[in-house]
């Protein structure tokens, strides 16, 4: 594994959830190389327009995103893989047994409220309403926030050089 960790965010089509989560993680973890991919994507297709709206509302962009498939090579290089639900986590581990221990649900360490159980799946908003995308993006926000301290503890950001100030 490289000094700069590779985080791979996975969903089904790589059109909505994983591109948004990857953009949010990349914006907050400059020490990491964050990418997204899908289990069954339409290759080359841009992010869903509603996902782009959700990204824009959060200060990130999905411009230039092109859906791509999860590959064995990409999985081999990934230090951490975050899937949107437990079914996707199981599919990844079944396809690539060497991934066991590196694949987690994006929502594994988050709660939807103080009294809610730890961990949740993030439902696919594809072909849904704006309200579906808003709910999905809110869950992604919670999930991403729960991973930030874990990733930073494992792979701290390099110190800023005095020459860069």
Residue pairs with C-beta under 8 A, 6 or more apart in sequence:
1 79
4 31
4 32
4 33
4 155
5 31
5 32
5 33
5 79
5 80
5 151
5 154
5 155
6 32
6 33
6 34
6 35
6 77
6 78
6 79
6 80
7 22
7 25
7 29
7 32
7 33
7 34
7 35
7 78
7 79
7 80
7 81
7 82
7 151
8 34
8 35
8 36
8 37
8 70
8 74
8 75
8 78
8 80
8 81
8 82
9 18
9 19
9 21
9 22
9 25
9 34
9 35
9 36
9 37
9 81
9 82
9 106
10 18
10 36
10 37
10 38
10 39
10 70
10 81
10 82
10 83
10 84
10 88
10 92
11 17
11 18
11 36
11 38
11 39
11 83
11 84
11 88
11 124
12 38
12 39
12 40
12 41
12 84
12 88
12 124
12 126
13 38
13 40
13 41
13 42
13 67
13 124
13 126
14 36
14 37
14 38
14 41
14 67
14 68
14 69
15 38
15 41
15 42
15 45
15 46
15 47
15 48
15 51
15 67
15 126
16 47
16 48
16 50
16 51
16 124
16 125
16 126
16 133
16 136
17 51
17 84
17 122
17 124
17 125
17 136
17 140
18 36
18 37
18 38
18 84
19 36
19 47
19 51
19 55
19 62
19 65
20 47
20 51
20 54
20 55
20 58
20 60
20 62
20 137
20 140
21 36
21 82
21 84
21 106
21 140
21 143
21 144
22 34
22 35
22 36
23 34
23 55
23 60
23 61
23 62
24 55
24 58
24 60
24 140
24 141
24 144
25 32
25 34
25 144
25 147
25 148
25 151
26 32
26 34
26 60
27 59
27 60
28 144
28 148
29 148
29 151
29 152
29 157
30 157
31 152
31 155
31 156
31 157
31 158
32 151
32 155
35 74
36 65
37 68
37 69
37 70
37 71
37 74
38 67
38 68
38 69
38 70
39 69
39 70
39 88
39 91
39 92
40 69
41 67
41 68
41 69
42 67
43 66
43 67
43 68
43 69
44 66
44 67
44 68
45 66
45 67
46 62
46 65
46 66
46 67
47 55
47 62
47 65
47 67
48 125
48 126
48 133
50 125
50 130
50 133
51 62
51 125
51 133
52 61
52 62
52 63
53 130
53 133
54 133
54 134
54 136
54 137
55 61
55 62
57 137
58 137
58 141
70 92
70 95
72 96
75 81
75 92
75 96
75 98
75 99
76 98
78 102
79 102
79 155
80 102
80 104
80 151
81 92
81 99
81 102
81 103
81 104
82 103
82 104
82 105
82 106
82 147
83 89
83 92
83 103
83 104
83 105
83 106
84 105
84 106
84 107
84 121
84 122
84 124
85 105
85 121
85 122
85 123
86 105
86 121
89 103
89 104
89 105
92 99
92 103
93 99
93 100
93 103
105 119
105 120
105 121
106 122
106 140
106 143
106 144
106 147
107 119
107 120
107 121
107 122
107 139
107 142
107 143
107 146
108 118
108 119
108 143
108 146
109 118
109 119
109 143
109 146
109 147
109 150
110 118
110 119
110 120
110 139
110 142
110 143
110 145
110 146
111 117
111 118
111 119
111 120
111 142
112 120
112 139
112 142
120 139
120 143
122 136
122 139
122 140
122 143
123 132
123 135
123 136
123 139
124 136
125 132
125 133
125 135
125 136
